[in-house]
Amino acid sequence: MAAKLSVIFYIILCLEVGVVLTLLPWYSPFGLSDWGNNYFLLYAAQKTGLQGLQHAVASGWVRGAVTGLGLLNLGIAFWEIAHFRQTVGALTGETTKQKQTPATSPTNAAQPATADSLPDNERRDD
């Protein structure tokens, strides 16, 4: 039960972070100020002495990168939703039993299916 709740909370976290990072650079909801013109960014620029920090963060490149991270989080959330049982099984330590063929069995995994017909050549030291 704890594994299922952990995966559910992880999915919710990824969805929330993904939506916020995707929309916040382009949209100012709930009275928030513009992405590149807010108090915290101005404070950080003054404290570090980097006045160009505000212009860099306000650029479209940084907004696009943050949006890309948001889309990546949304992709992770949807992947986790699609593979929910597999993730819960991995957290609980359960292994899914698959039909093993002789080529995929663990005892033959390191050996090739057919013999290698290349000759063994000796190294010539000159």
C-alpha positions as CSV (number, residue, x, y, z in Angstrom):
1,M,0.0,0.0,0.0
2,A,2.9,2.4,0.8
3,A,4.4,1.7,-2.6
4,K,1.2,2.6,-4.4
5,L,0.8,5.8,-2.4
6,S,4.4,6.8,-3.1
7,V,3.9,6.3,-6.8
8,I,0.6,8.3,-6.7
9,F,2.2,11.2,-4.8
10,Y,5.2,11.1,-7.3
11,I,2.8,11.3,-10.2
12,I,0.9,14.2,-8.6
13,L,4.1,16.0,-7.9
14,C,5.4,15.6,-11.4
15,L,2.0,16.8,-12.8
16,E,2.0,19.9,-10.6
17,V,5.6,20.9,-11.3
18,G,5.1,20.2,-15.0
19,V,2.1,22.5,-15.2
20,V,3.7,25.3,-13.2
21,L,7.0,25.2,-15.1
22,T,5.2,25.0,-18.4
23,L,2.7,27.9,-17.9
24,L,4.4,30.2,-15.4
25,P,7.0,31.8,-17.7
26,W,4.4,32.8,-20.2
27,Y,1.3,33.5,-18.1
28,S,0.9,35.6,-14.9
29,P,-1.9,34.0,-12.9
30,F,-3.3,35.1,-9.6
31,G,-1.8,38.6,-9.8
32,L,1.8,37.4,-10.0
33,S,4.1,39.8,-11.7
34,D,5.9,39.3,-15.0
35,W,8.4,36.5,-15.2
36,G,11.4,38.7,-15.7
37,N,10.3,41.6,-13.5
38,N,9.6,40.3,-10.0
39,Y,10.8,41.2,-6.5
40,F,12.8,38.0,-5.9
41,L,14.7,38.3,-9.2
42,L,15.5,41.9,-8.5
43,Y,16.7,41.1,-5.0
44,A,18.9,38.2,-6.2
45,A,20.4,40.5,-8.9
46,Q,21.2,43.2,-6.3
47,K,22.7,40.8,-3.7
48,T,24.9,39.0,-6.2
49,G,25.9,42.1,-8.1
50,L,24.8,40.5,-11.4
51,Q,22.6,43.1,-13.0
52,G,22.4,41.1,-16.2
53,L,20.7,38.3,-14.4
54,Q,17.3,39.9,-14.7
55,H,17.7,40.4,-18.4
56,A,19.0,36.8,-18.9
57,V,16.1,35.3,-17.0
58,A,13.6,37.5,-18.9
59,S,14.9,36.3,-22.2
60,G,12.9,33.9,-24.4
61,W,15.7,31.3,-24.3
62,V,15.4,30.8,-20.5
63,R,11.6,30.9,-20.7
64,G,11.8,28.2,-23.3
65,A,14.2,26.1,-21.3
66,V,12.0,26.3,-18.2
67,T,9.0,25.3,-20.3
68,G,11.0,22.4,-21.7
69,L,11.6,21.2,-18.1
70,G,7.9,21.5,-17.4
71,L,7.1,19.4,-20.5
72,L,9.7,16.9,-19.4
73,N,8.0,16.6,-16.0
74,L,4.6,16.1,-17.6
75,G,6.1,13.4,-19.8
76,I,7.5,11.6,-16.8
77,A,4.1,11.8,-15.0
78,F,2.3,10.3,-18.0
79,W,4.9,7.6,-18.4
80,E,4.5,6.8,-14.7
81,I,0.7,6.6,-15.1
82,A,1.1,4.2,-18.0
83,H,3.6,2.0,-16.2
84,F,2.0,2.2,-12.7
85,R,2.0,-1.5,-11.9
86,Q,5.5,-1.9,-13.1
87,T,6.8,0.9,-10.9
88,V,4.9,-0.4,-7.8
89,G,6.2,-3.9,-8.5
90,A,9.8,-2.6,-8.6
91,L,9.3,-0.7,-5.3
92,T,7.9,-3.8,-3.6
93,G,10.5,-6.1,-4.9
94,E,8.2,-8.2,-7.0
95,T,9.6,-9.5,-10.2
96,T,7.4,-10.2,-13.2
97,K,7.8,-13.7,-14.4
98,Q,8.3,-13.8,-18.1
99,K,8.4,-16.8,-20.3
100,Q,12.1,-17.5,-20.7
101,T,13.4,-18.9,-23.9
102,P,16.8,-20.6,-24.1
103,A,18.3,-17.5,-25.7
104,T,17.1,-15.2,-23.0
105,S,17.6,-17.5,-20.0
106,P,20.1,-16.2,-17.4
107,T,22.5,-19.1,-17.8
108,N,22.9,-18.5,-21.5
109,A,22.9,-14.7,-21.4
110,A,26.7,-14.3,-21.6
111,Q,27.2,-16.8,-24.4
112,P,26.3,-16.2,-28.0
113,A,23.5,-18.2,-29.6
114,T,25.8,-19.6,-32.3
115,A,29.5,-20.3,-32.2
116,D,31.8,-17.6,-33.6
117,S,33.6,-18.9,-36.7
118,L,36.4,-16.3,-36.7
119,P,39.9,-17.8,-36.2
120,D,42.0,-16.8,-33.2
121,N,45.0,-14.9,-34.6
122,E,48.1,-14.5,-32.6
123,R,49.7,-11.1,-32.0
124,R,53.0,-10.5,-33.7
125,D,55.4,-8.5,-31.6
126,D,57.9,-6.7,-33.8
